[in-house]
Amino acid sequence: MPFDYRKTRGREGPDELFKNFTGYLQTDGYAAYEHFEKQKGITLLACMAHARRKFEHALDNNPVLADKALKMFRELYKIEEEARVRNLAQEDIKELRQKESKTVLINLEQWLREQVSETLPKSAI
């Protein structure tokens, strides 16, 4: 995909750039991308670094829960580091992620779902 520069961060840029796009769209959670979640043919993906950062910011608010989440993120980062150190090919990275990361992600999702009913909506956590 070619580089696309816009002077502003408004929705117009992404709307024009992705008007005929189908597939997976990974974003940083910026509001200009939210409506793509409802667009047919697009699966919106979040950025794990941005998700992790939210828990890092929540350490002062709820250190126990934030640390639990951050431990799961560290597990994921260790798997990615292993792939880099071993200089794995793309197919091997996919296999490693399916074997090891998938379980961590399932556990993280389950834990997050459990926390939703236990955590105040405006809480940093």
N, C-alpha and C positions, 0 to 999 in steps of 0.2 A: 504494500500500500504506500502511495507517495506521502510525503510530508505535507501537512496542511496547516498553515499559520493563520490565525485570526487575531484581530486587535482586541476583541472582547471575548468574554467567557460565556456568552449567551447561548441559548438553545439553537439559534439559527445555524451556527457552524456545524455542530454534530448532526442536526437534522438534514442539512444538505449533504454532508459527507457520507452519511449512512442511509440515505433515502432508498437505495436499492440493495442494501446489505441484508444478507441472511447468514446466520451462523452464531457463533459464540462471541459476545462482546464483553471484554473485561474492562472495567472502569474503576476509578478511585472513589466512587460513591458520590461524586459531585451531582447536585440536583439536576443539572442540564441533561443528564443521561437517564434519569429515573423513568421517564415515559417509554423508553425502549423496552422495558420489562413487559409492557402490554402489547408490543408490536409483534405481529405474527411473523414467525421465522427467525426471531432473535431470542437467544437465551442470554440473559444478562448475568455476568459473573462478577463477583466482588474481588477486591484486591486483599489478599491475606495480610500484607504488610500494614495496610490501613486498619484492618480489623484488629490485628495484634496491638497496634498503637492505642486503640481505644481502651484496651485492658491495661496497658502500661500507664495511661493517664488516670485510670481508676484505682491505682495502687494506694493512693492516699485516702480514697473514699471507702474502699473495702479490700484491704490487703489480702485477706484469706481467699476470697473468690477470684480476685484479679490474678493472684499468684497461681492458683489452680489452672486458670485458662492459659496463662503464660507458659506454664510447664508443658501443656499440650502443644502449644506453638513451638516450643523448643524441640520437642520430639520431631515435629515436622521439619524443622530447619536442619536437624541432624541427618535426616534421611536425604534431604536435598544436598547437604554437604558431602555425604557419602557418594552420591551420584557424581558430583563434581570431582572429588578426589580420585574416584575410580575412572573418571573420564568416559562415562557410559554413553553409548549411542542413544538416540532418541527412543527407540523401541525398548531398550534396556531400562531407560529411565521410567518409561511408562509401566513396565513390568514391576520394577522396584516400588513405584508408587502404589500400584494395585496391591502388591503384597504387604507393604508396610504402612504407607500413608493412609490408605483407605480406612483401616481400623481406627487410627487416631482421629480421623475426620468424623467417622460415625460416632465415636465416643464423645468428641467435642460437641457435635450436634445434639446428642442425647442430653449431655450435661447442660447445654444452653437452654434446651426446651424445659428442663427441670427448673432452671433458675428463673425463667420468665414469671412464673406464678409467685416466686419468693422475693422478687426484687421490685422496688418501686420504679415506675415508668421513667421518672426524671433522674433516677440515680445514675451516677457516672458509670457504674458497672453495667 
